[in-house]
Amino acid sequence: MATYREIQAYVKEKYGFQPKTCWIAHMKEICGLPVKISHNRHDISSRVNPCPEGKQDAIRDAFSHFGML
């Protein structure tokens, strides 16, 4: 499984933006991948910064590139 930094570097190089770690975690939940709960998360059932619709395909592509999907 790729690290968050590896995913961020891949997306930045290929798509020109660096995804937030919370976006990556949200996409991992959407794709059914295991996610650890952040120690500073206020409410486990809600997200303050969900991944924007326009960025989801790029992160999903990174997951495929690293063999996570």
C-alpha positions in Angstrom: 0.0 0.0 0.0 1.4 3.4 -1.0 1.9 6.1 1.6 0.1 9.4 1.6 3.2 11.2 0.5 3.7 8.9 -2.5 0.1 9.4 -3.5 0.5 13.2 -3.1 3.7 13.2 -5.2 2.1 11.1 -8.0 -1.0 13.3 -8.2 1.0 16.5 -8.1 3.3 15.3 -10.9 0.5 14.0 -13.1 -2.4 16.3 -12.4 -0.7 19.5 -11.1 -2.2 19.7 -7.6 -1.3 18.2 -4.3 -4.3 16.5 -2.6 -4.8 17.1 1.1 -4.4 14.0 3.3 -8.0 14.3 4.4 -9.0 14.0 0.7 -7.0 10.8 0.4 -8.5 9.4 3.5 -12.0 10.2 2.3 -11.3 8.5 -1.1 -9.9 5.5 0.8 -13.2 5.2 2.6 -15.2 5.6 -0.6 -13.1 2.9 -2.3 -13.4 0.5 0.7 -9.7 0.6 1.6 -8.6 0.5 5.3 -8.3 3.9 7.0 -7.0 4.7 10.4 -8.9 7.4 12.3 -6.9 10.6 12.9 -6.2 11.4 16.5 -7.5 15.0 16.0 -10.7 14.1 14.4 -13.7 15.7 16.2 -16.5 13.5 15.0 -15.9 10.0 13.5 -19.2 10.1 11.5 -18.6 13.4 9.7 -15.9 15.0 7.5 -14.9 18.7 7.7 -13.1 18.6 4.3 -14.5 15.9 2.1 -12.7 15.3 -1.3 -14.1 17.6 -4.0 -15.9 15.8 -6.9 -13.4 17.2 -9.4 -10.4 15.8 -7.6 -11.7 12.3 -6.9 -10.7 10.8 -10.3 -7.1 11.9 -9.9 -6.8 10.3 -6.5 -8.6 7.1 -7.7 -6.1 7.0 -10.6 -3.2 7.2 -8.0 -4.7 4.3 -6.1 -4.8 2.2 -9.3 -1.3 3.2 -10.2 0.0 1.9 -6.9 -2.1 -1.3 -7.1 -4.4 -0.4 -4.2 -7.6 -1.0 -6.3 
